[in-house]
Amino acid sequence: MKLFLKVCIVFLVLTSCKEHTQISPVDLSGNWKFCTDPDNVGEDQKWFSEIGSQNWEQIRIPSSFNAVKQDLLWYRGTVWYQVSFTVPSEWPAGRLFLHFLGVSTRSRIWLNGHEIGSNLFPYTGFKYDITDVAQKTKENILTVCVDNKILEKSIPDNNWNGWWNFGGIYRQVFLEYEPSVFIRDARIVTEMQNDNKWKLDLDITLNNTLKRSNYTLEFEVTDKNGESKWKKKVKKDLPAGQSNEKSRAVFENITGWSPGEPALYNLVIKLVGKNDIYCRKDLRFGFRQIAVKDDKILLNGKPIQIYGISRQELYPGTGHYVSSLRTKMDLEDIKSLGCNLLRMTHYPNQPLVFDLCDEMGLLVWCEFPAWKTGASTLADTDVWAQYGEPQLTQMVRSFQNHPSVVIWSLGNDLPTDKIEGVNYIDKAYKLLKKLDPSRLVTFASDKNIKDLAFKNTDIISINSPMEDFRAVKYIGEMLDKVHKTWPEKPVLVSEAGGEAVFGWRNTNTQNITKDYTEDYQIYCLSQYFETIFDPTRKEYVSGLIITGYADFPAPNKIASGHPPLAAYVNCSGLVTQDRQKKRAFDFVRKYFSSLSDEK
């Protein structure tokens, strides 16, 4: 079946081949062909070569196949997708790319029977140059093989069962155009200077698929009103292949980006040469600096208290795909709570979430999907080479220009009480500091005072176990011990909350136990708030992150005591999976509102 192509207007990055002519990506979302391959015969039978005779079904992309098709809820294995498209006839000569925003878990891609690439990372996008394979005047057949089996040696590994193993092409796929000479990437770093000045450093990667020639790079920064703040032109002798250009500027009278005032600026980069070759890239950014001094987190030079919440990017019926409207409504909910930080648990979210956090003034904790990854996996050099270093690098490169991103997390509940976990944190911390020294690096620890890896972290992040009712009673003592051991580092409670089934009540306030009532959830939160925000800890505890915004499906939620009504559901959300608000939602909103004068 031929897909009717839809032109997608991209607001943050626009690329054009001639002045005044915008070439927008083509969104390949829509109805694709789909079939399972439990016996792994698809490759041998060359399902990728043409629209085959196998029993194709229809599926809507983007989505998670085992959320859309309930009979595949527990399916772990290989599935195939296929669609046909044509290249818009009005596109001039240049480069063609296929850009996948997210495929889970591992994928291989064919175009017109030719394998063009494979990807191992489910939560960051990837792009392939298809110029030499795509048919410009004929129909193209795109085939994607996806495998969502959980592997023993990968990241995440087979210890992962904290959220549902949703597989498939769950984010958008774009057909994109670039001219023969184009701006491949641009990295923006801002830093505060004395006398209310800001420094901006640019690192630009250029690609020239033609011969060496002379070009002019033009830069301009404008504010939200379109007023120019900086202009610059650079003559560039551009060799064939890839090259870099660095530039620096100093600004005065700039509004720094913060949750209270998320001021955004626009950077326009133009590459102008002979024969009408013209490439333009628009980037939105903010002047923002995050740092640690002694036991304080500093945003733009001032201490900040974190009022955060975690969110799984999941929704009933579509799995990992969450619509643009639903995503915006979720973040508006979170902002209305009085939160100033979103913890992406436990993986990078779709690009739209980063864009909205930039606009709305939500700080972002972006996490690497190492969830309870085993010690032997972390110590495996092949795993680090295949799944560790390149996936961490891709995470940073994908989201490095968003002012909202202030924290990179190396994982959650890792074996950092063992030498294997310590060594992983050591090399991962050093890698991220090399890739991006402008942000803070941490990991969420469930080992508390027994953790041996806090040396290599900018913030000590402590998870309080919701499975243990006693946690709300000993969290204060444990925080004091951690601070006494590491007095030079800020401490952040990265998980705190309680589970509740919507509508369940316990009006006997003298006998609150872990009964999964909404009253129990409020009790847990009140105890955490009272302990964490106690004036005696205000000087060293930098805040907390509530677990979490919405309930979500989780295979591990079948333990003794977990309500059968909520089997396979993590009930720690302030709202249900379909976003009905529990009583704790209003409780948190009122509590954070009472602290508004301190923000």
N, C-alpha and C positions, 0 to 999 in steps of 0.2 A: 504494500500500500504506500502510495506517495504521500509524503507529509506536506501539508500546506504551510509554507514558510511564513514566519511572523517576524517582523522587524522589531528588535528590542532597542529602546532608547536607553543608553547607558549614561547616567548623570555624572559619574566621577571621572571616567577616563574616555575621552573621545579621540579617535584617530582619523585623520583625513589624508587624502593623497594629493589634492589640489586645494588652493585657497578657495574658501567659500563653498567647498563641496564636502559634506560630512558623509563618511561611509560607516554606517552603524552596523553592529553585529546582527546576524540572523539567529533568532532563537529557535532551536530545534525541538522545543517542548511540544507535546501533543501525543497522538496515538502511535505507538511503536508496536512491532511484532515481538512476541516473547514466548519462550518455552524453557522448561527445565531440562537438565541433562544429568540425571542422577548416576548414569553409568559412564559418563565422560566419553561419549562417542562423537561429540560434535566436531571436534577438531579433525579426527580421522575421516569423518564423513564430509568434511569441508563445508560446514554450515555457513562459513564466512564468505563463500565464493559467489553466491547469488541468493535470491529469494528462493529458498529451498522448499522441498516437499514435506519437511517435517511438520509436526502438528503445532503450528504457530497459534498462539492466542493473541489477544490485543491487551495492551496495558498502557496506562497514561503515564507519561514521563514529564516532570520528575515525580517519583514516589519510591517507597520501599516495597518490594514485591511481596514480602511476607506480612505486610500490613494491609495491602490492597487485596491480596488473595488469602483469605483466612485458612484455606486448606494447606497453605505453605507456611503457616505461622512458625512451625518448628523446623522448617527446612534449612539445612546447612549443606551447601554444595554448589554445583555449577548451574548457572542459568545463562541464557543467551537473549540478546536484544538485537533488533535489526530495523532499519528505517532507510528510506531513500530520500535524496534531496538533490536540488540543482543549484548551481552557483548563479547568483543574479547576473543576468546578461549585461547590465549596465556597469558592473564593476570593471574598472580598468585593469591593465596588467599590473601585477604586484605579487605579494605573498599571501597564501591562504593558510589559515590555522583552524584546528578544532580545539575548542577550549571546554573542558569538563570541570565544573565547579565542585563535584563530589561524587565518587562512586565507592560503594562499600561492598566487599572489603578489598579485594584485589581484582584487577581487571586487565584484559588484553583487548586491543582494538585493531580491527581490519577496515580498510577502505578499498573497495573494488577488488577484494581478494588479496590485497597486500597488507601484511601486518605492519602497522605503523608505530606500535609502541605498547608498553605495559606499565602498570602502576601498582604500587604496593601500599599506598597510603590513603585510607578511606576519608580523611577529614580535611584534606587540603586539595586544591584544584591542580590540574595539570593541562598542558597545552602541547599540541604537535603541529609541526609545519607539514602541510599536506600538498604544497604547491606542485610537487612533481608527481603526485599520485592522483589528485583530483581531476575529473573530467570537466572541462570548462563549458562545454556545450551539450553534454549528455547527462543522464541521470546517474547519480553516485549512490552506491550501496554501502552504508555504514553498519558494521557489525561489532557488537561489544559482548565479550564473554566475561561474566562476573562470577567470582567464587567467594562465598561468605563463610567457608569453613574456618573455624578457629584453630590456629596452628599452635603447636607446642613451643616453637621457637620463632617468635615474632613479637612486635609491639603494636597492639596489645597481644598477650599470649593467652594460653588456655586457662589461666586463672581468672580471666575476665568473665564476670557474670553479673555485673552491677547494673547494667541496662541491657535492653533487648538487642539481640544480634540482628538488627534490621539490615538487609542487603539490597543492592541494586543501584540503579542510576537515580539517586534521590535529590540531586540538585540539577540545575539547568545545564544544557549543553549548547554552545554557540559556535556558529561558523563565523570566523572573523577575517577581516582584510587588513593588511598592512602594505604600504608602498614598498618598493624595492630597497629603499633606504629609510630606516625607521628608528624610532626611539623605543628600544626594547624595555627599558626599566629606568626608574628614577627613584633614588632614595633621599629622603628629607630628614635632617636631624636639626633640631632647634636647641639652643642653650642660652640661659640667662646670663647677661653681662652686668657689670656695674652701671650705675646711673640710668637705670630703667631701660637698658638696651637689650636687644636680642640678637644672637648670631644664628644665621641659617647656613647650613652646609648641604650642598647638593652633590650627589654622585650619580652620574647619568651613564647608562650603557646604550651604545648606538650599534646598529647592525647595518652594514652596507653589503648587499648582495650583488652589487655592480663593481666596476673598477674604481681605483682611487680617484677622488675628485675633491673639489673645494666646496665647502658649505658654510652657512652662517647659522649659528645657534642663537636664538633670541629667547630671552627670559623676561617674564613680567609677573609680579605679585600684586594682586588687587584685594581689597577688603570686600565685605558683603555688599557694599554700596557701589562697587565697581571702581572705586578710587584707586589709582595706581600708587603703590608703595615702593616699587623698585623695578628698574628696567636695566637690561644688560644685553649686549651683542658680542659674540665671540666668533672670529673667523676660524674655521676648522678645516684642516687638510685631512680628509677622512679616508683611511685606507680600506681596502676590501676586507670583509670579515667584521669582527667585533672589536670595539674600542670603547674607551671611557673618557669622560670629561667631568672634572670637578670644578665647583664654583662656590664662592662664599660671599655672603652679604651681611651687613649689620643694619638693624632697624631700630628706629626710635618711635615713641608714641604708639606702641603696639599693645593690644589687649590680649593678655594671656588666656589660654584655654583652661577652663576649670568646670566642675559640675555646676557651680552657681552661674557661670557665664561662659558657655561653650562657644567662644568666638572662633569662627572658621575663616580662613583666607584661601584664595585661589592662586595656584601657580600655573602659568601657561608656558609651555616650552615649544618652540617652533624650530624645525630644521628645514632651512630653505637652500635650494641649490638650483642648478641649471635645468633646463628642459621641464619646467613646471613641477619638479619634484618638491613636494611640500609635505611635511609631517608635523602634526600637532598633537600634543598630549596635555590634557587638563588634569590637574591634581588638586584635591582639596586637602588642607592640612590645618593644624593649629600650632601656635607657639606655646609649647608646654614642656616643663622639665620635672622629672620625678627623681628623687634622690633619698638617701638615708643619711642622717647625721645622728650619731650616738644611737639612742633608742627611739628615734622619731622618724616617721615617714614625712618627707617634705614635698609638697606640690607647689611648684613655682616659688620655692624658697620658704614656704610657710608650712608648719605642721598641719597634718590633716588626719581626722578621725574617720575610719572606714565604717560605713553602715551598708553592708553588702548582702547579697542574696545569690544563691546558685540557681541555675536553670539548665535542665536537659532540653536539647532541641528535638523534642518529640511531640507528636500529636496523634490522637486516635484516628485510625483509618488510613493515614498516610505515612506513619512511622517517622523517619528522620526528616522527611519533607514537611516544612511548616510554611504555610502561605505567607506572602508579604503582608497581607492585612492582619492575619493572626499574629505574626511576629511583631508588628507595630503595636498592636493592642497589648501584647504581653509586656513589652518594654514600657508602655505608658502606665500599665498596672504597677510595674516595679518602681517606676519613678514616683507614682502617687503614694507609694508606701513611705517615701522619704529616703529611699536607698540612694547611695551615690556610687555603688560599684556592683557590677555583674560578674560573677564567677561563672565562666563557661565550663560546666562539668559534663564530661571530663575530656573534652576535645574542642578544637576550634570550630566555631559555628559558621554558618553561611556568611558570605561577604556583606549581605544586607544588614546583619546584626551589628557588625562593626560600623557601618555607615550611620545607622540610627543612633548608636551610642555616641558617635562623634557629634551628631546633631543635638541630641537630647541632654548631653552632659552626664553620661554614665561612664565611670572608669571601668576598665576591662581587665580581668584576670583571665588570660588565655592559657589553656592547659594542654600539655602533651598527653596523648592517650595511653600513658603507662599506668594502668589501674591495677594495683596489687600484683604487678608483674613480678614473676618469681626470681629468686636470687640467681639461679643457674642461667636463666634467660638474660638477665642484666649483665652477667659475667661473660656471656658468649661473644667472642670477638666478631663472628660472622653476623650475629644479630645486630650488633652495634653498627657494623659496616653497611648492612642492608636496610635496617629498620630504624636505627637510632640516629646516627649523625645526619643522614640525608633527610629524614622526616622532621627532625628538629630544625634543620636549615630551611626546609620548605615552609614550615610554620612561620618562622621569622620573616623570610623574604615575602611571604604572601600578605602579611598584615603590618609591616614595619612602618608604614606612613600614617597610620591612624593615631591621632593624638589621644584617643580614649584608652589605647592599650598602654598600661603602665607596669604590668606584671606578667612575666613569662613563668609558667609553672612547669616543673620537670616531671610531674606525675602525682599520684595520689596513693596513700597507704602502701608505700614501698618498703621492702625489707632493709630499712636503713639502720637497723640494729645489728646488721651483719656486714662483713667486710665487702661483700659483693655489692650491696646497696650503696655503701659509702663510696666505693670506687666509681660506680655509675654516676652518682651525684657530682663527684669531683670532675670527671671528664665532661659531663653534660653542662655543668655550670661554666666551666672554662670555655666550652664551645659557644654558648650563648653570649657570654661576655665579649668574646671575640667578634661574633656576628653583630651584636647590638649592645654596646656598652652604655647606651643611653637609657636603658630600662632596668627594672629590678627583677631579680631571679629568685624563685623560691620553690618549694615543693610542699604538699600537704601531708603532714606526718600524723600517723596514729600511734607512734611509738613514744611520744611525749618525752619525759625526762630520760628515757632509755635510748633516745635517738643519738646516733654517733656521727651524723652527717651535717649537723647544723653549722659546722665551720664554713661550708661552701654554700651559703645562702645569704641573701641580703635581708630577708625577713624570716623569722621563725614562725611557721604557720602550723597551728595545732588543730587537728580534728578531734572533736569530742564525740565518742561513740554513742549514737542514739540507741544502740541495742542494749546498752548498760544504763539502767535507770539511775544508778549511783553517780553517773558522770556529772550530773548537775550539782552534786554535793561536793565532789572533790575537785572540780575544775579550777576553783580559785586557788586552792593549795598547790595544785600542779602548775598553774601559771606562775605562781610566786617562785617555785623551785626552778622552773625553766629560766626565768628572768635572773635569778641569783646566779645561775650557772653561766648565762650569756648576757651579762648586763649591758653590753655595747650594741645589742641588736634589738630592733623593735619586735614585738610579739603580736601576732594576729590569730584570732580564733577563726579557722577556715571552715569549720563545720559545727553547727549548733542548732538543735531543734528537737522535735519529737513527732512521732507518727500519729495520725488520726484518721479514722474513717468518717467520711462526710455524714453528718446527721447524728452520730453517736454522742450521747451525753452522759455525764456523771455529775449529778448535782451535789453529791456528798463531798464537799471540799475538804473535809477532815480526813478523808481516806483516798487520796489521789495515788494511784498506782499506774503501772504501764498497762492500761486497759484500752488503748487506741481510741479513746474518746477525744472530742474536740477540747474538752476541759483539761485533759491530760496534756495535750499539745500546748495549750496556753500556759499551763503550770510550768512546763519545761522551759518555754521561752522566757517566762517571767523570772525564773531562777537564773537562767543564763544572763539575762539583762542585768539583774541585780548584782550578780557576781562580777561580770566582766566590766561593767561601767561603774563599779564601786570607786569612789574618789581615791582610795588608797592604791588603785591600779591604773588610774587614769594617766599617770606619768609614763608608763611603759607599755600598756596594752593599746595597740593602735586601732582596735575595733574588732568587729566580728562579721562573719558571713553566715547568714541563716541558710539552713538546708530545709527546704528549698522553696522555689516559687510554685511549681506544679507537681502533682503526683505523676509517676511515670512507670511503665512496665519494666520489671526487673526479675530475671530468673532466680535470683538468690532469695527472694522473699517468699519462702515456703518453710522457714524454720519453725520449730516448736514455739507455739504461742502466737504466731502471726495469724490474724483472723482469716479463716477460710474464705470469707466474703471478699477479701482483698488478696487472694492468692496471686502471686507473681506481680504484685503492685507495690512499689515503694510509696508509702502514704505520708511522706514527710512534707508534702507541699502545703502551702497556704491556700492553694486552690486545687480542685480535682483535675483529672486529666482533661476533662472538657471545660475547665476553667470556671466551675462554680466555686464561689468564695466560701471558705470555712470561717469560723468565728475568729480564728487566729489572725486572719488578714487584717481585720479592723483593729485588733489588739496591737499588732505591730505598727500599723499606721499611726495610731494614737501615741504609742510610746516614742517612735522616732520623731513625731511632731513635737513632743515635749522636749526633745533635745535640739530642736532647730536653732536655738540661739547659740549653740556651741559649734555649729557647722561653719 
